[in-house]
Amino acid sequence: MDHKSWLWRKKSLEKAATDKANNTSKENEEVICLVENKKLQALLAEKEELEKDLKRLNDKLASTISDNKSRDEQVKKQTKIAKEAVTGSRKMLVSMKQYLEESMQQQIVYEERVSHLDGALKECMQQLRFVREQQEQRIQDAVMKVSKEFEQARLVLEEQLSETTEELARSAVENAHLNKSILAKEKLIEDLKRQLTWAEADHNGLMIKLEFAEKDNTSLKYEVRVLGKKLEIRNEEIEFNRRTADASHKQHLESARKIAKLESECQRLRLLESLDVKKKMVNSSNVIESSVDNPLESTNRRITTLAEQLRAVQEENKTLKESLNRKASELQFSRSMLARTASKLLQLESQIKELSKGQVALEQPRSILASHELSLASMSDVSSDDKVSCAESWPSALVSELEILRSAKQKELCHAKVLEAQT
């Protein structure tokens, strides 16, 4: 009976121990499950908050990408960093879950060992307590590590978020400045396009005017050559007239010498005749009169003819001198006009070259060329009095042309300065 009672007590004690162990293990499991559930709920809440933050960050990043395309790379990098941080946190959570699962498996193994090892209950209880404490400490350490890592990741994310917000503000300011500068540049481009169209129109007009000016320049050069040939012909005529005048002058001198000789001979003959008359007055008056009348009449006739020839020669000399003076004045006038026209043509050629290089507008070329043609026609056609009036009108026309060219050049320079100031 005692043995049976002892066996019954032993069995009851074993049952109580097993029940206590089971209860304690169940309580521990429930406590661990509650702690794990709380921690998992906290981690899930933090994960949801992180996901919400990530969604907000993604929305902000999408808005920044739509606002400023130039900051896409930086925003992508930041999103990659945030995603990497989230993936790191997720990996940490997965590792924690795996660690918890492993610890749960170890607990199950220990519980099975406790159930199988009835004899070593105390040792199992001690081992269980020791293992429990170790597990709790490990869990606390792991939770502390995870919380620290989570806080560090949260701080990093907050810093990145602040940096992204600052960069967003900067990018917004830069976008505003860029929009203003783009609008200003668009206005400048429109103004430049308008000015370019005006410049092209002016350039086309200038090219047409330059072609007209070149054509008129060639015609003026041809007219200058014609005038040079005319001047050469006039010089030859003047040289011929001078030679004829020299020849007539020589003839006049020779005729004057002959007249002087004839006058001396006439005086000598008159003296001889007077002497003969005195000597032969007494002898034969009729014979002497007849002999003297014939030579006197012949000499008188000869003297009259010579005097007429002398007068004619003098008149011819006068006319030749007048024509020579007139031709000399015309030659001098034509030379002066030719020099003036040559100098003005050189000035016009130089100005045309400058205008063609600088694309300076030539205004009123037809009126200038018409004045040139009128001046040249007046030079070639009118008489000496008309030439004087043409010589007076020619410089005034050239002065007006030069004033027009200067005003056009000043306008073009002002236009160029305005363009430079705008650029």
C-alpha positions in Angstrom: 0.0 0.0 0.0 2.8 2.3 0.9 4.5 1.4 -2.3 1.3 2.1 -4.2 0.7 5.3 -2.4 4.3 6.4 -3.1 3.9 5.6 -6.7 0.6 7.5 -6.8 2.2 10.4 -5.1 5.1 10.2 -7.4 2.8 10.2 -10.4 0.8 13.0 -9.0 3.9 15.0 -8.4 5.1 14.3 -11.9 1.8 15.3 -13.3 1.8 18.5 -11.2 5.3 19.2 -12.4 4.4 18.5 -15.9 1.3 20.6 -15.6 3.3 23.4 -14.0 5.9 23.1 -16.7 3.2 23.1 -19.4 1.5 26.0 -17.7 4.7 28.0 -17.4 5.7 27.2 -20.9 2.3 28.2 -22.1 2.4 31.4 -20.1 5.9 32.1 -21.4 4.7 31.4 -24.9 1.7 33.6 -24.5 3.9 36.4 -23.0 6.5 36.0 -25.7 3.7 36.0 -28.3 2.2 39.1 -26.8 5.5 40.8 -26.7 6.3 39.7 -30.2 2.8 40.8 -31.4 3.2 44.2 -29.8 6.7 44.6 -31.3 5.5 43.4 -34.6 2.5 45.7 -34.4 4.8 48.6 -33.5 7.1 47.6 -36.3 4.2 47.3 -38.7 2.9 50.7 -37.6 6.4 52.1 -38.1 6.5 50.3 -41.4 3.2 51.8 -42.4 4.4 55.2 -41.3 7.6 54.7 -43.3 5.5 53.6 -46.3 3.3 56.6 -45.9 6.4 58.8 -45.7 7.8 57.0 -48.7 4.5 57.6 -50.6 4.7 61.3 -49.6 8.3 61.5 -50.7 7.4 59.8 -53.9 4.6 62.3 -54.5 6.8 65.2 -53.7 9.5 63.7 -55.9 7.0 63.3 -58.7 5.9 66.9 -58.3 9.5 68.0 -58.3 10.2 65.9 -61.4 7.2 67.5 -63.2 8.3 71.0 -62.1 12.0 70.8 -62.8 13.4 68.2 -65.2 16.9 69.4 -64.6 16.8 68.0 -61.0 15.6 64.5 -62.1 18.9 62.8 -61.5 19.4 64.1 -58.0 15.8 63.3 -57.1 16.2 59.8 -58.6 19.3 59.3 -56.5 17.5 60.4 -53.4 14.6 58.1 -54.2 17.0 55.3 -54.7 18.7 56.0 -51.4 15.2 56.1 -49.7 14.3 52.9 -51.4 17.5 51.3 -50.3 16.9 52.4 -46.7 13.4 51.0 -46.9 14.6 47.8 -48.4 17.3 47.7 -45.7 14.7 48.1 -43.0 12.6 45.4 -44.6 15.5 43.1 -44.7 16.1 43.9 -41.0 12.5 43.0 -40.3 12.8 39.8 -42.2 16.0 38.9 -40.4 14.3 39.7 -37.1 11.3 37.5 -38.0 13.7 34.7 -39.0 15.5 35.1 -35.7 12.2 35.1 -33.8 11.2 32.0 -35.7 14.5 30.3 -34.9 14.1 31.2 -31.2 10.5 29.8 -31.3 11.8 26.6 -32.8 14.5 26.5 -30.1 11.8 27.0 -27.5 9.8 24.2 -29.0 12.8 21.9 -28.9 13.5 22.8 -25.3 9.9 22.2 -24.4 9.9 18.8 -26.1 13.1 18.0 -24.2 11.4 19.1 -20.9 8.4 16.8 -21.7 10.7 13.9 -22.5 13.1 14.5 -19.6 11.0 13.9 -16.6 13.8 13.1 -14.3 15.8 16.3 -14.9 12.9 18.7 -14.2 14.8 21.0 -12.1 17.7 21.2 -14.5 15.3 21.7 -17.3 13.5 24.5 -15.3 16.9 26.1 -14.7 17.8 25.7 -18.3 14.5 27.0 -19.3 14.9 30.1 -17.0 18.4 30.6 -18.3 17.4 30.1 -21.9 14.4 32.4 -21.3 16.6 35.1 -19.8 19.0 34.7 -22.6 16.2 34.9 -25.2 14.7 37.9 -23.5 18.1 39.6 -23.4 18.7 38.7 -27.0 15.3 39.9 -28.0 15.8 43.1 -26.0 19.2 43.5 -27.6 17.8 42.8 -31.0 14.9 45.2 -30.4 17.3 47.9 -29.2 19.5 47.3 -32.2 16.5 47.5 -34.5 15.1 50.5 -32.8 18.5 52.2 -33.0 18.9 51.3 -36.6 15.3 52.4 -37.3 15.9 55.7 -35.5 19.2 56.2 -37.5 17.4 55.4 -40.7 14.5 57.7 -39.7 17.0 60.5 -39.0 18.8 59.9 -42.3 15.4 60.0 -44.1 14.4 63.1 -42.2 17.7 64.8 -43.2 17.3 63.6 -46.8 13.7 64.9 -46.7 14.8 68.3 -45.4 17.5 68.4 -48.0 15.0 67.5 -50.7 12.6 70.2 -49.5 15.4 72.7 -49.5 16.4 71.6 -52.9 12.8 71.8 -54.0 12.6 75.4 -52.8 15.9 76.2 -54.5 14.7 74.5 -57.7 11.4 76.5 -57.5 13.3 79.8 -57.1 15.7 78.8 -59.9 12.7 77.8 -62.0 11.2 81.2 -61.4 14.4 82.9 -62.4 14.8 80.7 -65.4 11.3 81.4 -66.5 11.9 85.1 -66.2 15.2 84.8 -68.1 13.5 82.6 -70.7 10.7 85.2 -71.2 13.3 88.0 -71.5 15.3 85.9 -73.9 12.2 85.1 -76.0 11.4 88.8 -76.2 15.0 89.5 -77.2 14.8 86.7 -79.8 11.6 88.2 -81.2 13.2 91.7 -81.3 16.3 90.2 -82.9 14.2 88.4 -85.5 12.4 91.6 -86.3 15.6 93.5 -86.6 17.1 90.6 -88.6 14.2 90.8 -91.1 14.6 94.6 -91.2 18.3 94.1 -91.7 17.7 91.6 -94.4 15.3 93.9 -96.2 17.8 96.8 -95.8 20.6 94.4 -97.0 18.6 93.5 -100.1 17.8 97.1 -100.8 21.4 98.0 -100.2 22.5 95.2 -102.6 20.1 96.4 -105.2 21.3 100.0 -104.7 24.9 98.8 -104.7 24.3 97.1 -108.0 22.7 100.3 -109.4 25.6 102.3 -108.0 28.2 99.9 -109.6 26.4 100.1 -112.9 26.3 103.9 -112.6 29.9 103.9 -111.5 30.9 101.9 -114.6 28.9 104.4 -116.7 30.6 107.2 -114.9 34.0 105.7 -115.5 33.1 105.2 -119.2 32.0 108.9 -119.3 35.2 109.9 -117.6 37.1 108.0 -120.2 35.1 109.6 -122.9 35.8 113.0 -121.3 39.5 112.1 -121.1 39.5 111.3 -124.8 37.6 114.5 -125.5 40.1 116.4 -123.4 42.9 114.7 -125.3 41.2 115.7 -128.6 40.8 119.3 -127.2 44.4 119.3 -126.1 45.4 118.2 -129.6 43.2 120.9 -131.1 44.7 123.5 -128.7 48.2 122.3 -129.6 47.3 122.5 -133.3 45.8 126.0 -132.7 48.9 127.0 -130.8 51.1 125.7 -133.6 49.0 127.6 -136.1 49.1 130.7 -133.9 52.9 130.3 -133.7 53.1 129.9 -137.4 50.8 132.9 -138.0 52.9 134.9 -135.4 56.0 134.0 -137.3 54.3 135.0 -140.6 53.2 138.2 -138.9 56.8 138.9 -137.9 58.1 138.1 -141.3 55.4 140.3 -142.9 56.3 143.1 -140.4 59.9 142.7 -141.4 58.9 142.8 -145.1 56.8 145.8 -144.5 59.6 147.6 -142.7 61.9 146.7 -145.6 59.3 147.9 -148.0 58.8 151.1 -146.1 62.6 151.7 -146.0 62.7 151.0 -149.7 59.7 153.3 -150.3 61.5 156.0 -148.4 64.7 155.4 -150.3 62.7 155.5 -153.5 60.9 158.6 -152.5 64.2 160.3 -151.7 65.6 159.1 -155.0 62.5 160.2 -156.8 62.7 163.6 -155.1 66.3 163.9 -156.1 65.6 162.8 -159.6 62.7 165.2 -159.8 64.9 168.0 -158.7 67.6 167.1 -161.1 65.4 166.4 -164.1 62.9 169.1 -163.3 64.5 171.3 -165.8 65.2 168.8 -168.6 62.0 166.8 -169.2 59.1 167.2 -167.0 56.7 165.2 -169.1 59.1 162.2 -169.4 60.0 162.4 -165.7 56.3 162.6 -164.7 55.4 159.6 -166.9 58.4 157.6 -165.6 57.8 158.6 -162.0 54.0 158.0 -161.9 54.3 154.4 -163.0 56.7 153.3 -160.1 54.8 155.5 -157.6 51.5 153.9 -158.5 53.0 150.5 -158.4 54.7 151.2 -155.0 51.5 152.8 -153.7 49.5 149.8 -154.8 52.1 147.5 -153.3 52.1 149.4 -150.1 48.3 149.3 -149.9 48.2 145.6 -150.6 50.9 145.0 -148.0 49.0 147.2 -145.5 45.8 145.3 -146.2 47.7 142.0 -145.8 49.2 143.4 -142.5 45.8 144.4 -141.2 44.4 141.0 -142.2 47.3 139.3 -140.5 46.8 141.4 -137.4 43.1 140.6 -137.4 43.9 136.9 -137.8 46.5 137.2 -135.0 43.8 138.9 -132.8 41.3 136.2 -133.6 43.9 133.5 -133.0 44.9 135.0 -129.7 41.3 135.3 -128.6 40.6 131.7 -129.7 43.9 130.6 -128.0 42.9 132.4 -124.8 39.4 130.9 -125.0 40.7 127.4 -125.6 43.3 127.8 -122.8 40.5 128.9 -120.4 38.3 126.1 -121.6 41.2 123.7 -121.2 42.0 124.9 -117.7 38.3 124.7 -116.8 38.0 121.2 -118.2 41.1 120.1 -116.4 39.8 121.6 -113.1 36.5 119.9 -113.6 38.2 116.6 -114.5 40.3 116.8 -111.4 37.2 117.5 -109.3 35.2 114.7 -110.9 38.1 112.3 -110.5 38.5 113.3 -106.8 34.7 113.0 -106.2 34.6 109.7 -108.0 37.4 108.4 -105.8 35.6 109.6 -102.7 32.4 108.0 -103.9 34.2 104.7 -104.6 35.8 104.7 -101.2 32.5 105.5 -99.5 30.7 102.8 -101.6 33.4 100.3 -100.5 32.9 101.4 -96.8 29.2 101.1 -97.2 29.4 97.7 -98.8 31.8 96.5 -96.0 29.7 97.9 -93.2 26.3 97.4 -94.9 25.5 101.1 -94.7 22.4 102.2 -96.4 22.9 104.3 -99.5 19.9 106.7 -99.7 18.7 108.4 -102.8 21.3 106.9 -105.3 19.1 107.7 -108.3 18.9 111.4 -107.5 22.7 111.5 -106.9 23.4 109.7 -110.2 20.9 111.9 -112.0 22.7 115.0 -110.7 26.0 113.4 -111.9 24.5 112.8 -115.3 23.1 116.4 -115.5 26.4 117.8 -114.3 28.3 115.8 -116.9 25.8 116.7 -119.7 26.1 120.4 -118.7 29.9 120.0 -118.7 30.0 118.5 -122.2 27.3 120.6 -123.9 27.0 124.1 -122.5 29.2 127.1 -123.4 31.7 128.8 -121.2 29.1 130.9 -119.3 27.0 127.7 -118.8 30.1 125.9 -117.6 30.6 128.5 -114.9 27.1 128.0 -113.7 27.6 124.2 -113.9 30.8 124.5 -111.9 28.9 126.4 -109.2 26.1 123.8 -109.1 28.4 120.8 -109.2 30.0 121.3 -105.7 26.6 122.1 -104.1 25.3 118.8 -105.5 28.3 116.9 -104.2 28.0 118.6 -100.8 24.4 117.5 -100.6 25.3 114.0 -101.6 28.0 113.8 -99.0 25.6 115.1 -96.4 23.1 112.4 -97.3 25.8 109.7 -97.2 27.0 111.0 -93.8 23.5 111.0 -92.4 22.9 107.5 -93.7 26.2 106.3 -92.1 25.3 108.0 -88.8 21.9 106.3 -88.8 23.4 102.9 -89.5 26.0 103.4 -86.7 23.2 104.3 -84.3 21.3 101.2 -85.4 24.4 99.0 -84.8 25.0 100.6 -81.3 21.3 99.9 -80.4 21.7 96.3 -81.5 25.0 95.9 -79.5 23.3 97.4 -76.4 20.4 95.0 -76.7 22.7 92.0 -77.1 
